Amino acid sequence: MTLANAEYPFFDLLGTMLVFFCWVAWFCLLFVALGDLYRRTDVSGWAKAGWTVLVLVLPILGVLLYLGIQGRHLGERRRAYHLAQQRRFEDYVRSVSTSDTTGAAQIAEARRLLEEGVIDDAEYHALKQKALAR
């Protein structure tokens, strides 16, 4: 059996690849449209249900209609969503951060180390001076 099979010509293969590519592209557009639709807070539940039914009943036409009618500000909504996600993440990281770098906290930690005998009096005073210099 050869690689170039006469039963499935090259142009049929290209046609199949084109159909597969269009199918994958449609799914990408579907996920973009539905993701945007469900993230929006300015659209009622009934409108979301209506758009979902339209996209499922008339798949290609429904997605293209949504992108044509509602997609004008889709990029701005996506950008705002990602910026809000980033802000929430940064706020979360700040809230769970355990590094307390205030001078009083550093002096208290140095005092604890001195009382436990981990450092001596000279090291304690050096750490204290370093914390007060900030």
BAKOL-501591 format. One record per atom (N, C-alpha, C, O, CB): atom name; x, y, z; residue in three letters. Coordinates in nm, 2 decimals. Glycine has a CB too. Example, Ala and Ser with C-alpha at 12.3 -4.5 7.8 and 13.67 -1.06 7.14 Angstrom:
! BAKOL-501591
    a       xx       yy       zz     r
    N     1.32    -0.57     0.78   ALA
   CA     1.23    -0.45     0.78   ALA
    C     1.32    -0.33     0.78   ALA
    O     1.42    -0.33     0.85   ALA
   CB     1.13    -0.45     0.90   ALA
    N     1.28    -0.22     0.71   SER
   CA     1.37    -0.11     0.71   SER
    C     1.29     0.00     0.79   SER
    O     1.34     0.11     0.80   SER
   CB     1.41    -0.06     0.57   SER
! end
This chain:
! BAKOL-501591
    a       xx       yy       zz     r
    N     0.09    -0.12     0.00   MET
   CA     0.00     0.00     0.00   MET
    C     0.09     0.12     0.00   MET
    O     0.18     0.13     0.08   MET
   CB    -0.10     0.00     0.12   MET
    N     0.06     0.22    -0.08   THR
   CA     0.14     0.34    -0.10   THR
    C     0.08     0.45    -0.01   THR
    O    -0.03     0.44     0.03   THR
   CB     0.15     0.38    -0.24   THR
    N     0.16     0.55     0.01   LEU
   CA     0.11     0.66     0.09   LEU
    C     0.01     0.74     0.02   LEU
    O    -0.09     0.79     0.08   LEU
   CB     0.23     0.75     0.13   LEU
    N     0.02     0.76    -0.11   ALA
   CA    -0.08     0.83    -0.19   ALA
    C    -0.18     0.73    -0.24   ALA
    O    -0.16     0.67    -0.34   ALA
   CB    -0.01     0.91    -0.31   ALA
    N    -0.29     0.71    -0.17   ASN
   CA    -0.39     0.62    -0.20   ASN
    C    -0.48     0.67    -0.31   ASN
    O    -0.53     0.79    -0.29   ASN
   CB    -0.47     0.58    -0.07   ASN
    N    -0.51     0.60    -0.41   ALA
   CA    -0.59     0.64    -0.52   ALA
    C    -0.74     0.65    -0.48   ALA
    O    -0.82     0.72    -0.55   ALA
   CB    -0.58     0.55    -0.64   ALA
    N    -0.78     0.59    -0.37   GLU
   CA    -0.92     0.59    -0.33   GLU
    C    -0.96     0.72    -0.26   GLU
    O    -1.08     0.75    -0.25   GLU
   CB    -0.95     0.47    -0.25   GLU
    N    -0.86     0.79    -0.21   TYR
   CA    -0.88     0.91    -0.14   TYR
    C    -0.79     1.02    -0.20   TYR
    O    -0.68     1.04    -0.14   TYR
   CB    -0.87     0.90     0.01   TYR
    N    -0.83     1.09    -0.30   PRO
   CA    -0.74     1.18    -0.37   PRO
    C    -0.70     1.30    -0.28   PRO
    O    -0.76     1.33    -0.18   PRO
   CB    -0.80     1.24    -0.50   PRO
    N    -0.59     1.36    -0.33   PHE
   CA    -0.53     1.47    -0.25   PHE
    C    -0.63     1.59    -0.22   PHE
    O    -0.63     1.64    -0.11   PHE
   CB    -0.41     1.53    -0.32   PHE
    N    -0.71     1.62    -0.32   PHE
   CA    -0.80     1.73    -0.31   PHE
    C    -0.92     1.70    -0.21   PHE
    O    -0.97     1.79    -0.14   PHE
   CB    -0.86     1.78    -0.44   PHE
    N    -0.95     1.57    -0.20   ASP
   CA    -1.05     1.53    -0.10   ASP
    C    -0.99     1.54     0.04   ASP
    O    -1.06     1.58     0.13   ASP
   CB    -1.09     1.38    -0.13   ASP
    N    -0.86     1.51     0.05   LEU
   CA    -0.79     1.53     0.18   LEU
    C    -0.79     1.67     0.22   LEU
    O    -0.82     1.71     0.33   LEU
   CB    -0.65     1.47     0.17   LEU
    N    -0.76     1.76     0.12   LEU
   CA    -0.76     1.91     0.15   LEU
    C    -0.90     1.95     0.19   LEU
    O    -0.91     2.04     0.28   LEU
   CB    -0.71     1.98     0.03   LEU
    N    -1.00     1.90     0.13   GLY
   CA    -1.14     1.94     0.16   GLY
    C    -1.17     1.89     0.30   GLY
    O    -1.24     1.97     0.38   GLY
   CB    -1.24     1.88     0.06   GLY
    N    -1.13     1.77     0.34   THR
   CA    -1.16     1.72     0.47   THR
    C    -1.09     1.81     0.57   THR
    O    -1.14     1.84     0.68   THR
   CB    -1.12     1.57     0.48   THR
    N    -0.96     1.84     0.55   MET
   CA    -0.89     1.93     0.64   MET
    C    -0.95     2.06     0.65   MET
    O    -0.96     2.12     0.76   MET
   CB    -0.74     1.94     0.59   MET
    N    -1.01     2.12     0.55   LEU
   CA    -1.08     2.25     0.55   LEU
    C    -1.20     2.24     0.64   LEU
    O    -1.23     2.33     0.72   LEU
   CB    -1.11     2.30     0.41   LEU
    N    -1.28     2.13     0.62   VAL
   CA    -1.40     2.11     0.70   VAL
    C    -1.36     2.10     0.84   VAL
    O    -1.43     2.16     0.93   VAL
   CB    -1.48     1.99     0.65   VAL
    N    -1.26     2.02     0.87   PHE
   CA    -1.22     2.00     1.01   PHE
    C    -1.17     2.14     1.07   PHE
    O    -1.21     2.17     1.19   PHE
   CB    -1.11     1.90     1.02   PHE
    N    -1.10     2.21     1.00   PHE
   CA    -1.05     2.34     1.04   PHE
    C    -1.17     2.44     1.07   PHE
    O    -1.17     2.50     1.18   PHE
   CB    -0.96     2.41     0.94   PHE
    N    -1.27     2.44     0.98   CYS
   CA    -1.39     2.52     1.00   CYS
    C    -1.46     2.48     1.13   CYS
    O    -1.52     2.56     1.20   CYS
   CB    -1.48     2.52     0.88   CYS
    N    -1.47     2.35     1.15   TRP
   CA    -1.54     2.30     1.27   TRP
    C    -1.47     2.34     1.39   TRP
    O    -1.54     2.38     1.49   TRP
   CB    -1.55     2.14     1.26   TRP
    N    -1.34     2.33     1.40   VAL
   CA    -1.27     2.37     1.52   VAL
    C    -1.28     2.53     1.54   VAL
    O    -1.30     2.57     1.65   VAL
   CB    -1.11     2.33     1.51   VAL
    N    -1.27     2.60     1.43   ALA
   CA    -1.29     2.75     1.44   ALA
    C    -1.43     2.78     1.49   ALA
    O    -1.44     2.88     1.57   ALA
   CB    -1.26     2.81     1.30   ALA
    N    -1.53     2.71     1.45   TRP
   CA    -1.66     2.74     1.49   TRP
    C    -1.67     2.71     1.64   TRP
    O    -1.73     2.79     1.72   TRP
   CB    -1.77     2.65     1.42   TRP
    N    -1.61     2.60     1.69   PHE
   CA    -1.62     2.58     1.84   PHE
    C    -1.54     2.69     1.91   PHE
    O    -1.59     2.73     2.02   PHE
   CB    -1.55     2.44     1.87   PHE
    N    -1.43     2.74     1.86   CYS
   CA    -1.36     2.85     1.93   CYS
    C    -1.45     2.97     1.93   CYS
    O    -1.46     3.03     2.04   CYS
   CB    -1.23     2.88     1.85   CYS
    N    -1.52     3.00     1.82   LEU
   CA    -1.61     3.12     1.82   LEU
    C    -1.73     3.09     1.92   LEU
    O    -1.77     3.19     1.99   LEU
   CB    -1.67     3.14     1.68   LEU
    N    -1.78     2.97     1.93   LEU
   CA    -1.89     2.94     2.02   LEU
    C    -1.85     2.96     2.16   LEU
    O    -1.92     3.02     2.24   LEU
   CB    -1.93     2.79     2.00   LEU
    N    -1.73     2.92     2.20   PHE
   CA    -1.68     2.93     2.34   PHE
    C    -1.66     3.08     2.37   PHE
    O    -1.68     3.13     2.48   PHE
   CB    -1.55     2.85     2.36   PHE
    N    -1.61     3.16     2.27   VAL
   CA    -1.59     3.30     2.29   VAL
    C    -1.72     3.37     2.32   VAL
    O    -1.74     3.45     2.41   VAL
   CB    -1.51     3.37     2.17   VAL
    N    -1.82     3.34     2.23   ALA
   CA    -1.95     3.40     2.24   ALA
    C    -2.02     3.36     2.37   ALA
    O    -2.07     3.45     2.44   ALA
   CB    -2.04     3.36     2.12   ALA
    N    -2.03     3.24     2.40   LEU
   CA    -2.10     3.19     2.52   LEU
    C    -2.02     3.24     2.65   LEU
    O    -2.09     3.28     2.75   LEU
   CB    -2.11     3.04     2.52   LEU
    N    -1.89     3.24     2.64   GLY
   CA    -1.81     3.29     2.76   GLY
    C    -1.84     3.44     2.78   GLY
    O    -1.86     3.48     2.90   GLY
   CB    -1.66     3.27     2.74   GLY
    N    -1.84     3.51     2.68   ASP
   CA    -1.87     3.66     2.69   ASP
    C    -2.02     3.68     2.74   ASP
    O    -2.04     3.76     2.82   ASP
   CB    -1.85     3.73     2.55   ASP
    N    -2.11     3.60     2.68   LEU
   CA    -2.25     3.61     2.72   LEU
    C    -2.27     3.58     2.87   LEU
    O    -2.34     3.66     2.93   LEU
   CB    -2.34     3.52     2.63   LEU
    N    -2.22     3.47     2.92   TYR
   CA    -2.24     3.43     3.05   TYR
    C    -2.17     3.52     3.16   TYR
    O    -2.20     3.53     3.27   TYR
   CB    -2.20     3.29     3.07   TYR
    N    -2.06     3.59     3.11   ARG
   CA    -1.98     3.68     3.20   ARG
    C    -2.05     3.81     3.21   ARG
    O    -2.03     3.88     3.31   ARG
   CB    -1.84     3.69     3.15   ARG
    N    -2.13     3.85     3.12   ARG
   CA    -2.19     3.98     3.12   ARG
    C    -2.30     3.99     3.23   ARG
    O    -2.38     3.90     3.26   ARG
   CB    -2.26     4.01     2.99   ARG
    N    -2.30     4.11     3.30   THR
   CA    -2.39     4.13     3.40   THR
    C    -2.50     4.23     3.36   THR
    O    -2.61     4.24     3.42   THR
   CB    -2.32     4.20     3.53   THR
    N    -2.49     4.29     3.24   ASP
   CA    -2.59     4.38     3.19   ASP
    C    -2.69     4.31     3.10   ASP
    O    -2.78     4.37     3.05   ASP
   CB    -2.52     4.48     3.10   ASP
    N    -2.68     4.17     3.09   VAL
   CA    -2.78     4.10     3.01   VAL
    C    -2.86     4.01     3.11   VAL
    O    -2.81     3.95     3.20   VAL
   CB    -2.71     4.00     2.90   VAL
    N    -2.99     4.01     3.09   SER
   CA    -3.08     3.93     3.18   SER
    C    -3.07     3.78     3.16   SER
    O    -3.01     3.74     3.06   SER
   CB    -3.23     3.98     3.16   SER
    N    -3.12     3.71     3.25   GLY
   CA    -3.12     3.56     3.24   GLY
    C    -3.20     3.51     3.12   GLY
    O    -3.16     3.42     3.05   GLY
   CB    -3.17     3.50     3.36   GLY
    N    -3.31     3.58     3.09   TRP
   CA    -3.39     3.54     2.98   TRP
    C    -3.32     3.57     2.84   TRP
    O    -3.33     3.49     2.75   TRP
   CB    -3.53     3.61     2.98   TRP
    N    -3.25     3.68     2.84   ALA
   CA    -3.17     3.71     2.72   ALA
    C    -3.06     3.61     2.70   ALA
    O    -3.03     3.56     2.58   ALA
   CB    -3.11     3.85     2.72   ALA
    N    -3.00     3.57     2.81   LYS
   CA    -2.89     3.47     2.80   LYS
    C    -2.95     3.33     2.75   LYS
    O    -2.89     3.26     2.67   LYS
   CB    -2.82     3.45     2.93   LYS
    N    -3.06     3.30     2.80   ALA
   CA    -3.13     3.17     2.76   ALA
    C    -3.17     3.18     2.61   ALA
    O    -3.15     3.08     2.54   ALA
   CB    -3.25     3.15     2.85   ALA
    N    -3.22     3.30     2.57   GLY
   CA    -3.25     3.31     2.43   GLY
    C    -3.13     3.30     2.34   GLY
    O    -3.14     3.23     2.23   GLY
   CB    -3.32     3.45     2.41   GLY
    N    -3.03     3.36     2.37   TRP
   CA    -2.91     3.35     2.29   TRP
    C    -2.85     3.21     2.29   TRP
    O    -2.81     3.16     2.18   TRP
   CB    -2.80     3.45     2.34   TRP
    N    -2.86     3.14     2.40   THR
   CA    -2.81     3.00     2.41   THR
    C    -2.90     2.91     2.32   THR
    O    -2.84     2.83     2.24   THR
   CB    -2.81     2.95     2.55   THR
    N    -3.03     2.93     2.32   VAL
   CA    -3.12     2.85     2.24   VAL
    C    -3.09     2.88     2.09   VAL
    O    -3.08     2.79     2.01   VAL
   CB    -3.27     2.88     2.27   VAL
    N    -3.07     3.01     2.06   LEU
   CA    -3.04     3.04     1.92   LEU
    C    -2.91     2.98     1.87   LEU
    O    -2.90     2.93     1.76   LEU
   CB    -3.04     3.20     1.90   LEU
    N    -2.81     2.99     1.96   VAL
   CA    -2.68     2.93     1.92   VAL
    C    -2.69     2.78     1.90   VAL
    O    -2.62     2.72     1.82   VAL
   CB    -2.57     2.97     2.02   VAL
    N    -2.77     2.71     1.98   LEU
   CA    -2.78     2.57     1.97   LEU
    C    -2.87     2.52     1.86   LEU
    O    -2.85     2.42     1.80   LEU
   CB    -2.83     2.51     2.10   LEU
    N    -2.98     2.60     1.83   VAL
   CA    -3.07     2.56     1.72   VAL
    C    -3.01     2.60     1.59   VAL
    O    -3.02     2.52     1.49   VAL
   CB    -3.21     2.63     1.75   VAL
    N    -2.96     2.72     1.57   LEU
   CA    -2.90     2.76     1.45   LEU
    C    -2.75     2.79     1.48   LEU
    O    -2.72     2.91     1.49   LEU
   CB    -2.97     2.89     1.39   LEU
    N    -2.67     2.69     1.48   PRO
   CA    -2.53     2.71     1.54   PRO
    C    -2.45     2.82     1.47   PRO
    O    -2.40     2.91     1.53   PRO
   CB    -2.46     2.58     1.53   PRO
    N    -2.43     2.81     1.34   ILE
   CA    -2.34     2.90     1.27   ILE
    C    -2.40     3.04     1.27   ILE
    O    -2.34     3.14     1.30   ILE
   CB    -2.31     2.86     1.13   ILE
    N    -2.53     3.05     1.23   LEU
   CA    -2.60     3.18     1.23   LEU
    C    -2.61     3.24     1.36   LEU
    O    -2.59     3.36     1.38   LEU
   CB    -2.74     3.16     1.17   LEU
    N    -2.64     3.16     1.47   GLY
   CA    -2.65     3.21     1.60   GLY
    C    -2.52     3.28     1.65   GLY
    O    -2.52     3.38     1.71   GLY
   CB    -2.69     3.10     1.70   GLY
    N    -2.41     3.21     1.63   VAL
   CA    -2.28     3.26     1.67   VAL
    C    -2.25     3.39     1.60   VAL
    O    -2.20     3.49     1.65   VAL
   CB    -2.17     3.15     1.66   VAL
    N    -2.27     3.38     1.47   LEU
   CA    -2.23     3.50     1.38   LEU
    C    -2.32     3.62     1.42   LEU
    O    -2.28     3.73     1.42   LEU
   CB    -2.25     3.47     1.24   LEU
    N    -2.45     3.59     1.45   LEU
   CA    -2.54     3.70     1.49   LEU
    C    -2.50     3.76     1.62   LEU
    O    -2.49     3.88     1.64   LEU
   CB    -2.68     3.65     1.51   LEU
    N    -2.46     3.67     1.72   TYR
   CA    -2.42     3.73     1.85   TYR
    C    -2.29     3.81     1.83   TYR
    O    -2.28     3.92     1.89   TYR
   CB    -2.39     3.61     1.95   TYR
    N    -2.19     3.76     1.76   LEU
   CA    -2.07     3.84     1.74   LEU
    C    -2.10     3.97     1.66   LEU
    O    -2.03     4.07     1.69   LEU
   CB    -1.97     3.76     1.66   LEU
    N    -2.19     3.96     1.57   GLY
   CA    -2.22     4.09     1.49   GLY
    C    -2.30     4.19     1.57   GLY
    O    -2.27     4.31     1.56   GLY
   CB    -2.30     4.05     1.37   GLY
    N    -2.39     4.14     1.65   ILE
   CA    -2.48     4.23     1.72   ILE
    C    -2.42     4.27     1.86   ILE
    O    -2.42     4.39     1.89   ILE
   CB    -2.62     4.17     1.75   ILE
    N    -2.37     4.18     1.93   GLN
   CA    -2.32     4.20     2.07   GLN
    C    -2.17     4.21     2.08   GLN
    O    -2.12     4.25     2.19   GLN
   CB    -2.37     4.10     2.16   GLN
    N    -2.10     4.18     1.98   GLY
   CA    -1.96     4.17     1.98   GLY
    C    -1.88     4.30     1.97   GLY
    O    -1.76     4.30     1.97   GLY
   CB    -1.91     4.08     1.89   GLY
    N    -1.95     4.42     1.95   ARG
   CA    -1.88     4.54     1.93   ARG
    C    -1.78     4.57     2.05   ARG
    O    -1.67     4.62     2.02   ARG
   CB    -1.98     4.65     1.92   ARG
    N    -1.82     4.55     2.17   HIS
   CA    -1.74     4.58     2.28   HIS
    C    -1.68     4.46     2.35   HIS
    O    -1.64     4.46     2.47   HIS
   CB    -1.82     4.66     2.38   HIS
    N    -1.68     4.35     2.28   LEU
   CA    -1.63     4.22     2.33   LEU
    C    -1.48     4.23     2.38   LEU
    O    -1.45     4.18     2.49   LEU
   CB    -1.64     4.11     2.23   LEU
    N    -1.40     4.29     2.30   GLY
   CA    -1.26     4.31     2.34   GLY
    C    -1.24     4.39     2.47   GLY
    O    -1.16     4.36     2.56   GLY
   CB    -1.18     4.37     2.23   GLY
    N    -1.32     4.50     2.48   GLU
   CA    -1.31     4.58     2.60   GLU
    C    -1.36     4.50     2.72   GLU
    O    -1.31     4.51     2.83   GLU
   CB    -1.40     4.71     2.59   GLU
    N    -1.47     4.42     2.71   ARG
   CA    -1.52     4.34     2.82   ARG
    C    -1.42     4.24     2.86   ARG
    O    -1.40     4.21     2.98   ARG
   CB    -1.65     4.28     2.78   ARG
    N    -1.35     4.18     2.76   ARG
   CA    -1.25     4.07     2.80   ARG
    C    -1.13     4.14     2.87   ARG
    O    -1.08     4.08     2.96   ARG
   CB    -1.20     4.00     2.67   ARG
    N    -1.09     4.25     2.82   ARG
   CA    -0.98     4.32     2.88   ARG
    C    -1.01     4.36     3.03   ARG
    O    -0.93     4.34     3.12   ARG
   CB    -0.94     4.45     2.80   ARG
    N    -1.13     4.41     3.05   ALA
   CA    -1.18     4.45     3.18   ALA
    C    -1.18     4.33     3.27   ALA
    O    -1.15     4.34     3.39   ALA
   CB    -1.31     4.52     3.18   ALA
    N    -1.23     4.22     3.22   TYR
   CA    -1.24     4.09     3.30   TYR
    C    -1.10     4.05     3.34   TYR
    O    -1.08     4.01     3.46   TYR
   CB    -1.31     3.98     3.22   TYR
    N    -1.01     4.05     3.25   HIS
   CA    -0.87     4.00     3.28   HIS
    C    -0.80     4.10     3.38   HIS
    O    -0.73     4.05     3.47   HIS
   CB    -0.79     3.99     3.16   HIS
    N    -0.83     4.23     3.36   LEU
   CA    -0.77     4.32     3.46   LEU
    C    -0.83     4.30     3.60   LEU
    O    -0.76     4.31     3.70   LEU
   CB    -0.79     4.47     3.41   LEU
    N    -0.96     4.28     3.61   ALA
   CA    -1.02     4.25     3.74   ALA
    C    -0.97     4.12     3.80   ALA
    O    -0.94     4.12     3.92   ALA
   CB    -1.18     4.24     3.72   ALA
    N    -0.95     4.02     3.71   GLN
   CA    -0.89     3.89     3.76   GLN
    C    -0.75     3.92     3.82   GLN
    O    -0.72     3.87     3.93   GLN
   CB    -0.88     3.79     3.65   GLN
    N    -0.67     4.00     3.75   GLN
   CA    -0.53     4.03     3.79   GLN
    C    -0.54     4.10     3.92   GLN
    O    -0.46     4.08     4.01   GLN
   CB    -0.46     4.10     3.68   GLN
    N    -0.63     4.20     3.93   ARG
   CA    -0.63     4.28     4.06   ARG
    C    -0.68     4.19     4.18   ARG
    O    -0.62     4.20     4.28   ARG
   CB    -0.74     4.40     4.04   ARG
    N    -0.77     4.10     4.15   ARG
   CA    -0.81     4.01     4.26   ARG
    C    -0.70     3.92     4.30   ARG
    O    -0.68     3.90     4.42   ARG
   CB    -0.93     3.93     4.21   ARG
    N    -0.62     3.87     4.21   PHE
   CA    -0.51     3.79     4.24   PHE
    C    -0.40     3.86     4.32   PHE
    O    -0.35     3.81     4.42   PHE
   CB    -0.45     3.73     4.11   PHE
    N    -0.37     3.99     4.28   GLU
   CA    -0.27     4.07     4.35   GLU
    C    -0.32     4.10     4.49   GLU
    O    -0.24     4.10     4.58   GLU
   CB    -0.24     4.19     4.27   GLU
    N    -0.45     4.13     4.50   ASP
   CA    -0.51     4.16     4.64   ASP
    C    -0.50     4.03     4.73   ASP
    O    -0.47     4.04     4.84   ASP
   CB    -0.65     4.20     4.63   ASP
    N    -0.53     3.92     4.67   TYR
   CA    -0.52     3.79     4.74   TYR
    C    -0.38     3.77     4.79   TYR
    O    -0.35     3.73     4.90   TYR
   CB    -0.57     3.67     4.66   TYR
    N    -0.28     3.79     4.70   VAL
   CA    -0.14     3.76     4.73   VAL
    C    -0.10     3.86     4.84   VAL
    O    -0.03     3.81     4.94   VAL
   CB    -0.05     3.78     4.61   VAL
    N    -0.14     3.98     4.84   ARG
   CA    -0.11     4.08     4.94   ARG
    C    -0.17     4.03     5.08   ARG
    O    -0.11     4.05     5.18   ARG
   CB    -0.15     4.22     4.91   ARG
    N    -0.30     3.98     5.07   SER
   CA    -0.37     3.95     5.19   SER
    C    -0.31     3.82     5.26   SER
    O    -0.31     3.82     5.38   SER
   CB    -0.51     3.92     5.16   SER
    N    -0.25     3.73     5.19   VAL
   CA    -0.19     3.61     5.25   VAL
    C    -0.04     3.62     5.27   VAL
    O     0.02     3.53     5.32   VAL
   CB    -0.23     3.49     5.17   VAL
    N     0.02     3.73     5.23   SER
   CA     0.16     3.75     5.25   SER
    C     0.19     3.75     5.40   SER
    O     0.13     3.82     5.48   SER
   CB     0.21     3.88     5.18   SER
    N     0.29     3.67     5.43   THR
   CA     0.33     3.65     5.57   THR
    C     0.45     3.74     5.61   THR
    O     0.49     3.74     5.73   THR
   CB     0.35     3.51     5.61   THR
    N     0.50     3.81     5.52   SER
   CA     0.62     3.88     5.55   SER
    C     0.58     4.02     5.61   SER
    O     0.53     4.11     5.54   SER
   CB     0.71     3.90     5.42   SER
    N     0.60     4.03     5.74   ASP
   CA     0.57     4.16     5.80   ASP
    C     0.71     4.23     5.82   ASP
    O     0.79     4.20     5.90   ASP
   CB     0.50     4.14     5.94   ASP
    N     0.73     4.33     5.73   THR
   CA     0.86     4.39     5.73   THR
    C     0.87     4.52     5.80   THR
    O     0.96     4.61     5.77   THR
   CB     0.90     4.41     5.58   THR
    N     0.78     4.55     5.89   THR
   CA     0.78     4.67     5.97   THR
    C     0.90     4.66     6.07   THR
    O     0.94     4.55     6.11   THR
   CB     0.65     4.70     6.05   THR
    N     0.95     4.78     6.10   GLY
   CA     1.06     4.78     6.20   GLY
    C     1.03     4.72     6.33   GLY
    O     1.11     4.65     6.39   GLY
   CB     1.11     4.93     6.22   GLY
    N     0.91     4.75     6.38   ALA
   CA     0.87     4.69     6.51   ALA
    C     0.87     4.54     6.51   ALA
    O     0.91     4.47     6.60   ALA
   CB     0.73     4.74     6.56   ALA
    N     0.82     4.48     6.39   ALA
   CA     0.82     4.34     6.38   ALA
    C     0.96     4.28     6.37   ALA
    O     0.98     4.17     6.43   ALA
   CB     0.74     4.30     6.26   ALA
    N     1.05     4.35     6.31   GLN
   CA     1.19     4.30     6.30   GLN
    C     1.25     4.30     6.43   GLN
    O     1.33     4.21     6.47   GLN
   CB     1.27     4.38     6.20   GLN
    N     1.23     4.41     6.51   ILE
   CA     1.29     4.42     6.64   ILE
    C     1.23     4.31     6.73   ILE
    O     1.30     4.25     6.81   ILE
   CB     1.26     4.56     6.70   ILE
    N     1.10     4.29     6.72   ALA
   CA     1.04     4.18     6.81   ALA
    C     1.09     4.05     6.77   ALA
    O     1.12     3.97     6.86   ALA
   CB     0.88     4.18     6.79   ALA
    N     1.11     4.02     6.64   GLU
   CA     1.17     3.89     6.60   GLU
    C     1.32     3.88     6.65   GLU
    O     1.36     3.77     6.70   GLU
   CB     1.17     3.88     6.45   GLU
    N     1.39     3.99     6.65   ALA
   CA     1.53     3.99     6.70   ALA
    C     1.53     3.96     6.85   ALA
    O     1.62     3.89     6.90   ALA
   CB     1.60     4.12     6.66   ALA
    N     1.44     4.03     6.92   ARG
   CA     1.43     4.01     7.07   ARG
    C     1.39     3.86     7.10   ARG
    O     1.45     3.81     7.20   ARG
   CB     1.32     4.10     7.13   ARG
    N     1.30     3.80     7.02   ARG
   CA     1.27     3.66     7.05   ARG
    C     1.39     3.57     7.02   ARG
    O     1.42     3.48     7.10   ARG
   CB     1.15     3.62     6.95   ARG
    N     1.47     3.60     6.92   LEU
   CA     1.59     3.52     6.89   LEU
    C     1.69     3.54     7.00   LEU
    O     1.76     3.45     7.04   LEU
   CB     1.65     3.56     6.76   LEU
    N     1.70     3.66     7.06   LEU
   CA     1.79     3.69     7.17   LEU
    C     1.75     3.61     7.29   LEU
    O     1.84     3.55     7.36   LEU
   CB     1.80     3.84     7.20   LEU
    N     1.62     3.61     7.32   GLU
   CA     1.57     3.54     7.44   GLU
    C     1.59     3.39     7.43   GLU
    O     1.61     3.32     7.53   GLU
   CB     1.43     3.58     7.47   GLU
    N     1.58     3.34     7.31   GLU
   CA     1.60     3.19     7.28   GLU
    C     1.75     3.15     7.28   GLU
    O     1.78     3.04     7.28   GLU
   CB     1.53     3.15     7.16   GLU
    N     1.83     3.25     7.27   GLY
   CA     1.98     3.23     7.27   GLY
    C     2.03     3.20     7.13   GLY
    O     2.14     3.15     7.12   GLY
   CB     2.01     3.11     7.36   GLY
    N     1.96     3.23     7.03   VAL
   CA     2.00     3.20     6.90   VAL
    C     2.11     3.30     6.86   VAL
    O     2.21     3.27     6.79   VAL
   CB     1.89     3.20     6.80   VAL
    N     2.09     3.43     6.90   ILE
   CA     2.18     3.54     6.87   ILE
    C     2.23     3.59     7.00   ILE
    O     2.17     3.58     7.11   ILE
   CB     2.12     3.65     6.78   ILE
    N     2.35     3.66     7.00   ASP
   CA     2.40     3.73     7.12   ASP
    C     2.35     3.87     7.12   ASP
    O     2.29     3.92     7.03   ASP
   CB     2.55     3.71     7.13   ASP
    N     2.40     3.94     7.23   ASP
   CA     2.35     4.08     7.25   ASP
    C     2.40     4.18     7.14   ASP
    O     2.33     4.27     7.10   ASP
   CB     2.41     4.13     7.39   ASP
    N     2.52     4.15     7.09   ALA
   CA     2.58     4.24     6.98   ALA
    C     2.50     4.22     6.85   ALA
    O     2.47     4.32     6.78   ALA
   CB     2.73     4.21     6.96   ALA
    N     2.46     4.10     6.82   GLU
   CA     2.38     4.07     6.70   GLU
    C     2.24     4.14     6.71   GLU
    O     2.19     4.19     6.62   GLU
   CB     2.37     3.92     6.67   GLU
    N     2.19     4.13     6.84   TYR
   CA     2.06     4.19     6.86   TYR
    C     2.06     4.34     6.84   TYR
    O     1.97     4.39     6.77   TYR
   CB     2.01     4.16     7.01   TYR
    N     2.16     4.40     6.89   HIS
   CA     2.17     4.55     6.87   HIS
    C     2.19     4.59     6.72   HIS
    O     2.14     4.69     6.68   HIS
   CB     2.29     4.61     6.96   HIS
    N     2.27     4.50     6.65   ALA
   CA     2.29     4.53     6.51   ALA
    C     2.16     4.52     6.43   ALA
    O     2.13     4.60     6.35   ALA
   CB     2.40     4.43     6.45   ALA
    N     2.08     4.41     6.46   LEU
   CA     1.95     4.39     6.40   LEU
    C     1.86     4.51     6.43   LEU
    O     1.78     4.55     6.35   LEU
   CB     1.89     4.26     6.43   LEU
    N     1.87     4.55     6.56   LYS
   CA     1.78     4.66     6.60   LYS
    C     1.81     4.79     6.53   LYS
    O     1.73     4.86     6.48   LYS
   CB     1.79     4.68     6.75   LYS
    N     1.94     4.82     6.52   GLN
   CA     1.99     4.94     6.45   GLN
    C     1.95     4.93     6.30   GLN
    O     1.91     5.03     6.24   GLN
   CB     2.14     4.96     6.46   GLN
    N     1.96     4.82     6.24   LYS
   CA     1.92     4.80     6.10   LYS
    C     1.77     4.82     6.08   LYS
    O     1.73     4.88     5.98   LYS
   CB     1.96     4.66     6.05   LYS
    N     1.69     4.77     6.17   ALA
   CA     1.55     4.79     6.16   ALA
    C     1.51     4.94     6.19   ALA
    O     1.41     4.99     6.12   ALA
   CB     1.47     4.70     6.27   ALA
    N     1.58     5.00     6.28   LEU
   CA     1.54     5.15     6.30   LEU
    C     1.59     5.24     6.19   LEU
    O     1.54     5.34     6.17   LEU
   CB     1.61     5.19     6.44   LEU
    N     1.69     5.19     6.11   ALA
   CA     1.74     5.27     6.00   ALA
    C     1.64     5.28     5.89   ALA
    O     1.65     5.38     5.81   ALA
   CB     1.87     5.21     5.95   ALA
    N     1.55     5.19     5.88   ARG
   CA     1.45     5.19     5.78   ARG
    C     1.36     5.30     5.81   ARG
    O     1.26     5.33     5.74   ARG
   CB     1.37     5.06     5.76   ARG
! end
